[in-house]
């Protein structure tokens, strides 16, 4: 029986190859959906972790989110810095939905206002770090090369450095400027901030403020992407279903073409269960080959997306098992044709 199954695979290899490529591309998209979900977490880990802080002091009204833009007096940063348990502290201004204009193009960006040389000041991968007003360090995705001049809001800046993998909200590039420039950009130049980041954990903080750890900050930012994450999860399940339909359609056509073969095999004493096993084996082989194709193809398709893509190792590990499940479900498409084959057909003209 198994010999006949593999002989049929070789005989109809063109049909099966089309199914492998088609289902493989669909499964590759399912892997990329997992990668986009993983990218949400990875970008927040890199951006929040890049601040190199142990604790964040935010307004109570921010509820743990650095995206809330809830401001408080900059003088509170000095109070936090003197608090027991804190070895160093620095104020930040985080501004969302700013507009960067460079080379005649506009792009949405996020802004981190930092004090040069303090917590939050990023390590550059190209150019020079921030040293004073009017300077900017940009994520590579912003398209602003060191040495260029850009406009953010109504202010002009010279890009002095570049960083990598500093994005938020599904790929929006982060710009770093001095704290004073960020205050002038969106806070009317007033001495207000949106966060104090610390090394060490403050024992107490001024009234109206709350201490959050990195994990809470990251979880809060991920919650802002909950709708997009849910959509991607649903899309991933749909991809699996489409892959099953592709393989199932192939097996149904194959079963139609093999009705006489099934009749001969049943006339020789084979059971309907064995025939179904033959179809299931074909489906599993095609699905596993599709999974292997998907693992390779997904690596070449990452560049199709503007936002970070981080396919977790668990997605690659579970894909073969998912492929087997897809194959078994798809094999049901040809079950009726296989089991309903009349042995008498083997002797008909």
N, C-alpha and C positions, 0 to 999 in steps of 0.2 A: 504493500500500500504506500509506504513512504517513498519507495523508488518511483512509483507512478506519479506521486505528488511532485517530486523534484524534477522528474522528466517533463511534466507539464509546465513547470516554471521555466525550464530551459526552452521549451518549444514556443511558449508565448512570452518570451523575455521582453519583447518590445512593449507589450501592454503593461507588463509588470514594471518596467523601467519608467514608463510615463507616470504610473501611480506612485512609484518611489519618489520621483522628483516633485510631483504635485503635493503629495502628503508631506514630503520632507520640507518644502518651502513653508507649508502651513505650520508644521511643528517648529520650524525655525522662528516663525513669528511668535509662537507661544513662548519660546525661550526668551525672545526679546521683550515680550511683555513682562516676564519675570525679571529681566534685566532692568527695565524701566522702573519697576517697583523697587528693586535693589538700589537703583540710582538715587531714588528719593532719600533713602537712608544714608547712602554713601556720601552724597553731597553735603548733607547736614552734618554728618560726622566730621567731614574734612573742614567745613567752614567754622563750625562751633569749636572743634578741637584745635583749629589753627589759632584761636585766640589765646590758647595756652593758659586758661584759667581753671581754677578748681571750683569756684563759686561765682554766681551772678547775683547781683543785688538789683532788683527791679521794683517798680511801683507795684503796690498791692493790686492796682487796677489792671495791670498787665496780665495777671493770672498765669505767670510763667512763660509768656510769649514775648520774644524779642521783636516780633513783628507788630506789636500793638502800638508802638511809638508813644507810649505814656511817659511824659517828661517829669523831671523833678530837679531841684536846684543842684548845680555843679558842686556847691559847697558841701553837699552830703558825701561826696567822694572822699574829702579830707577827713570827715568824721569816721567813715568806714575804715580808712587807712590806719587810723589810730586805735581801732578796736582790737581787743584781745583775740588772738587766733589768726590775725592777718599779718602776713609777712610783706606783702606788696599789694597795691591796688591802683587801678587806673579807670578814669571815666570813659565812657563810649557814647557816641550818638549814632544810632542805627536808623537810617531813613529808607523807606520802601518806595517803590514806584517813582523813581527819578528818571529823567531822560538824558541820555548821553548823545551828543551830536558830534560826529567825527566823519570826515571825508564826504560831507553832504548827506550822510545817512543818520537816522535816529534809532536809538535802541533803548529799551527799558533796562534799568540797572538798579541794584541796591547799593547804598552808600554806608560805609563804616567810617565814622569820624574817630580818629585815634590820636593819642599823643605819641609822637615819634620816639622810638626807643623804649616804649612801655608795653604792657600787656595789650594785645590786640594788634600791634604793629606787625605786619606780616613779613616773613622771610621771602625775599624776592628770588625768582628764578632767572630773571634777566634784568639788566639795568641796575639802578640804585634804589635803596630804600628811601622812604620819606625823610625829609630833613627840615621842611619849613612850609609856610603858606604858599598857595598857588601850585602845589605839586600834587601829583596823583599816581597811585599804583593801581593798576587795573588787572583783573583776571584776563587771561588770554582770550577768552570767548568774547570779550568786549570789542575786539578788533582795533584796539588802540595801542600801537607799538611805542616803546620807549623813544622819547625825542619828539613825538608828535604833540600837537596842541589840540585840545578838545574843549567842548562846552558842556557843562552840566548845569541844567536849569539856566540861570542868567549869568553864570560865572565861568570864566575861562581858566583852564588849567594846562600845565605842561606835564605830560606823562613821563615820569622818571624811571619807573620800574614796572615789572610784570610778574604776576603770580599765576600758578596753575591750580585748577580744581578748586576754585573758590566761587561757588554759585549757591543760589537759594531758589526755592519755589520752582523747582523743575527746570533748572538750567539758566536762570537769570544771573548774569555776571555781577560780581561784587566789585565795587571801587573803594579804594582806601584813600582818604584825605585827612588833613589835620583836623583835630577836634574844632578848632576855631573856624576853619573853612566850612565844616558841616553845620555849625551853628549859624553862620552867616547865610548858608545856602537855604535853609528851611526853617530856622527858628528866630529869624530877625536879629541875629547877632546876640541874643540874650544868653546868659550863662546857664543854659539848661542842658540836661543830658537824659539819655534813656536807660542807661545801665552803668553799674560799677562792677568791674571784674576783679577778682582777687585771687591771690595765692594764699591758701589757707581758708578756713571757714570762719566768718565773723561770728563772735559770740552774741552780739547784739547789733541792731541796725536802727537808724532813725525811724521815727513814727511814719507810717505810710509806705514803708518799704518792706520787702520780703526777700529772703535768701533762697536761691534755687541752685541745684547742681546741674552739671552738664546733661545728665540723663533726662532730667525734667524739661530742660530747654529743648533738647532734641525731640522728645516725645511731643511737646507742644507744637513745634514746627511741623512735625509729621502729621499732626492732626489737621493742620491747615490744608494738607494735600489728601485728606481722607476721601473726598469725592473722586478725585482723579485715580487714587489707588483702587477704589471699588470698581471703577470703570475698567481699569486694566485687568483686574482679577476676572471680571465677567468676560472680557475679550479673550483671555487665555482659555477659559473653558469652551468658548465658542470655537476657538482654533482647534482644540482637541476634537470637538464634534465634527467640524468640517473635515478634519483628517480621517475620521472614522467613515464619513460619508464617501470620501474619495476612494478609500480602500474597499468599502462595501459595494460601491458601484462597479468597481473592477471585478470583484468576486462574483457579483450577480451576473455580469456579462460572461465571465468565465464559466459559471455554472450552466448558463444557457447553452454555451458551446460544447459542454461536456455531458449533456444529458444522456447521450447514447453511451458514452464511456461509463457513466454511473450505472446504466442498465446492465452493461456487460459485467461490471464488477459485482453488482448485486446477484446476477445470474450465477456467478462463480461462488456465491456463498458469503459475500461480505455483508456486514450489517450496516444499517443506516447510521449508527453511531460512528463506525469507522469512516464512512464517507464524510460525515461532519468533521471528524478529526482531521481528515485530509484538507478540507477547506480551511479549518482553523489554523493548521500548520502553515498553509500558504499565506494566510492573512498575517500571522505573527511574523513570518519571514519578511514579508513586504514592509510591515510596520517597523520592525527593527532596523531594516536597511534605511527606511525613511528617517528614523531617529538618528542614525549615524550620519546621514546626509545633512540633517538639521543641525547637528552639533558643529559640523564644518561650516555650513552656509551662514549660520548665525554670526560667526566671527567676522565675516565679510560684510554683513548687513548692519553692523553697529553704527557705521558712519552715516546711515540714513537718518539718524535722529540728532537733533540739536541739543537735547538734554542729556545728562549723564546716563550711561547704561552700564550697569554692573551685574552681570549674570551670576547669581550665586552658584557655588559648586554643587549645592544640593539639587539645583534644577537639572544639571547635567546627570547627576547620580540617579534621579528619579525618572528621567525621561525614558530609559529602556522599559521600566515597569509600566509607565503610562502607555508606551507603544504596544506592549503586550495586551493591555486592557483594550486599547483601541482596536487591535487586530481581532481579538475575540468577539468584541461587539460587532465589528464589521463582518465577521464570518457568518453572522446570523442572516445576512442578506441572501446568501445562497443556500441556506439550510433547507428551505422548502423544496427547491429544485433538486437537491441531492437526495433527500429522503423520499420524494415522490416519484423518483425514476422507476418505471415499470420494467422488471427483468425481461418481460416478453419482447420489449423493444430490441433486445440483443439478437433476436432471431427473426426480426422483421426485415423486409427488403428496404 
